[in-house]
Amino acid sequence: MLEIPESRTIADQLNKTVKGKKISRVIAGFSPHGFAFFLGNPGDYSEMLEGKTLGNAAALSGMVEIEAGKMRILFGDGVNLRYYESGSKLPEKHQFFMEFFDGSAVVCTIQMYGGISVFQEGKNENPYYLTAREKTNPLTDAFDESYFLSLFDDVKPSFSAKAFLATEQRIPGLGNGVLQDILFNAGIHPKTKISALSEKDRKRLFKALKKTLKSMTDKGGRNTERDLFGKTGGYKTILSSKTLKDPCPVCGTMIVRQAFLGGNVYFCPICQPLKQRCLDE
């Protein structure tokens, strides 16, 4: 799934491979998929894009947006983007196919769910898109400790640490995937309630968030995800399905996996103890 590290990685790769290329053919919605969501009629995308030259690609939290003249192409967090050189064998099934006059192509598939949008600049009113554009990105200097701590102001005390990080578009692009290592590095259990976090805990969480996301991005994304060329990211996850059978790298305790808030959470019961109340420190 596209989260902050992967969207930045793929946007950078798109700028190095397809920026400046002219679109010769577009096919959208070719392979039926019950959870592929398109803005408007995907049958209109060819007319909207063919003949356009691609401009800059930008990461918008967990989305990737590409300029195409006055049009914009937006890929959401569940979309798998792949680049194919001219002459390469292309996948038979796809939800979005964009070929260029030099024979190369970008092909997108959706495994679980995902959104693809083509629209005129300034004409997308989707609230998730607008929030992703407006909110401060954690990879920027503007996302500092003061800004992070202010995010707690309107959060219910009963919210868990996971809910705080990954729901309500509080930090767009930070999802269930990247939060596992963030919470591990902060020593915070994903089910710990906000009311149980001291100021010291919150500041430690901020530092872990910034450091972890930077490391993931600098290394080209996580090793649980693939980039524009189908290669896994260089960041080795501490907590994920890949490491479930491995002991905690700090204390040697076996990692626990539990279903929580619509997805699995991974944690070390020793390094990330479940706090029941806030203790003065």
Residue pairs with C-beta under 8 A, 6 or more apart in sequence:
1 62
1 77
1 78
1 175
1 177
1 225
2 10
2 62
2 63
2 64
2 75
2 76
2 77
2 78
2 79
2 173
2 225
3 62
3 77
3 173
3 174
3 175
3 177
3 178
3 225
4 59
4 61
4 62
4 137
4 138
4 139
4 173
4 174
4 178
4 213
4 216
4 217
5 178
5 213
5 216
5 217
5 220
5 221
5 222
5 233
5 235
6 221
6 222
6 225
6 227
6 233
7 59
7 60
7 61
7 62
7 63
7 64
7 77
7 173
8 59
8 139
8 217
9 217
9 220
9 221
9 227
9 228
9 233
10 57
10 59
10 64
10 81
10 227
10 228
11 57
11 58
11 59
11 64
12 57
13 83
13 227
13 228
13 229
14 54
14 57
14 64
14 66
14 81
14 83
14 106
14 228
15 56
15 57
17 83
17 104
17 228
18 54
18 57
18 83
18 100
18 104
18 106
19 54
19 55
19 56
19 57
20 53
20 54
21 53
21 54
21 100
21 101
21 102
21 104
22 51
22 52
22 53
22 54
22 100
22 101
23 49
23 50
23 51
23 52
23 53
23 54
23 68
23 98
23 99
23 100
23 101
24 50
24 99
24 100
24 101
25 46
25 50
25 97
25 98
25 99
26 45
26 46
26 48
26 49
26 50
26 96
26 97
26 98
26 99
27 46
27 94
27 96
27 97
28 38
28 42
28 43
28 45
28 46
28 95
28 96
28 97
28 116
28 118
29 36
29 38
29 42
29 43
29 95
29 96
30 93
30 94
30 95
30 97
31 93
31 94
31 95
31 109
33 95
33 110
35 78
35 110
35 112
35 113
35 114
36 95
36 110
36 113
36 114
36 115
36 116
37 76
37 113
37 114
37 115
37 116
38 45
38 115
38 116
38 117
39 74
39 115
39 116
39 117
39 118
39 119
39 124
39 126
40 117
40 118
40 119
42 116
44 118
45 96
45 118
48 71
48 118
49 68
49 71
49 73
49 98
49 118
52 68
52 69
52 71
53 68
53 69
54 66
54 67
54 68
55 66
55 67
55 68
55 69
56 66
56 67
57 64
57 65
57 66
57 67
58 64
58 65
58 66
60 74
60 129
60 132
60 133
60 172
60 173
61 132
61 135
61 137
61 171
61 172
61 173
61 174
62 76
62 77
62 132
62 172
62 173
62 174
62 175
63 74
63 75
63 76
63 77
63 129
63 132
63 173
64 74
64 75
64 81
65 72
65 73
65 74
65 75
66 72
66 73
66 74
67 121
70 120
70 121
71 118
71 119
71 120
71 121
72 117
72 118
72 119
72 120
72 121
72 124
73 98
73 116
73 117
73 118
74 115
74 116
74 117
74 118
74 119
74 124
74 129
75 81
75 96
75 108
75 114
75 115
75 116
76 114
76 115
76 116
76 117
76 128
77 114
77 173
77 175
78 110
78 111
78 112
78 113
78 114
78 115
79 95
79 96
79 108
79 109
79 110
79 114
79 115
79 116
80 108
80 109
80 110
80 111
80 114
80 226
81 106
81 107
81 108
81 228
82 91
82 106
82 107
82 108
82 109
82 228
82 229
82 230
83 104
83 105
83 106
83 228
83 229
84 90
84 104
84 105
84 106
84 107
85 103
85 104
86 102
86 103
86 104
87 103
88 105
90 97
90 105
90 107
91 107
91 109
93 109
94 107
94 108
94 109
95 108
95 109
95 110
95 114
95 116
96 107
96 108
96 116
97 105
97 106
97 107
97 108
98 105
98 106
98 107
99 105
108 116
117 124
117 126
117 129
124 130
127 169
128 169
128 172
131 169
131 172
132 169
132 172
132 173
135 169
135 171
135 172
136 142
136 143
136 147
137 143
137 173
138 171
138 173
138 174
138 209
138 210
138 213
139 213
139 214
139 217
143 210
145 203
145 206
148 202
148 205
148 206
148 209
149 202
149 203
149 206
151 164
151 170
151 171
152 164
152 194
152 202
155 164
155 170
155 194
156 194
157 193
157 194
157 195
158 193
158 194
158 195
159 193
159 194
160 190
160 191
160 192
160 193
160 194
160 260
160 261
161 183
161 188
161 189
161 190
161 191
161 192
161 193
161 194
161 197
161 205
162 176
162 179
162 183
162 190
162 191
162 260
162 261
162 265
163 261
164 170
164 194
165 171
165 174
165 179
165 182
165 183
165 209
166 174
166 175
166 176
166 179
166 261
167 261
174 182
174 209
174 213
176 262
176 263
176 264
176 265
177 222
177 224
177 225
177 240
178 212
178 213
178 216
178 222
179 190
180 190
180 237
180 238
180 239
180 240
180 265
180 266
180 267
181 212
181 216
181 237
181 238
181 239
182 205
182 208
182 209
182 212
182 213
183 189
183 190
183 205
183 208
183 267
183 272
184 238
184 239
184 266
184 267
184 268
184 271
184 272
185 208
185 211
185 212
185 238
186 201
186 204
186 205
186 207
186 208
186 209
187 204
187 271
187 272
188 197
188 201
188 204
188 205
188 272
188 275
189 267
189 272
189 273
189 274
189 275
190 260
190 265
190 267
190 272
191 260
191 265
191 274
192 274
192 275
193 275
195 277
195 278
196 275
196 276
196 277
196 278
197 205
197 275
197 278
198 278
198 279
198 280
198 281
200 281
201 275
215 235
216 222
216 233
216 235
219 233
219 234
219 235
220 227
220 233
220 234
220 235
221 227
221 232
221 233
221 234
221 235
222 232
222 233
222 235
222 237
222 240
223 232
223 233
223 234
223 235
223 236
223 237
223 242
224 232
224 233
224 237
224 240
224 241
224 242
225 232
225 233
226 232
226 233
227 233
237 243
238 249
239 255
239 266
239 267
239 268
240 266
241 264
243 255
243 266
244 255
244 257
244 266
246 255
247 253
247 254
247 255
248 254
248 255
248 268
248 270
248 271
250 268
250 271
251 268
251 270
251 271
253 268
253 269
253 270
253 271
255 266
255 267
255 268
256 266
256 267
256 268
256 269
257 264
257 265
257 266
258 264
258 265
258 267
259 265
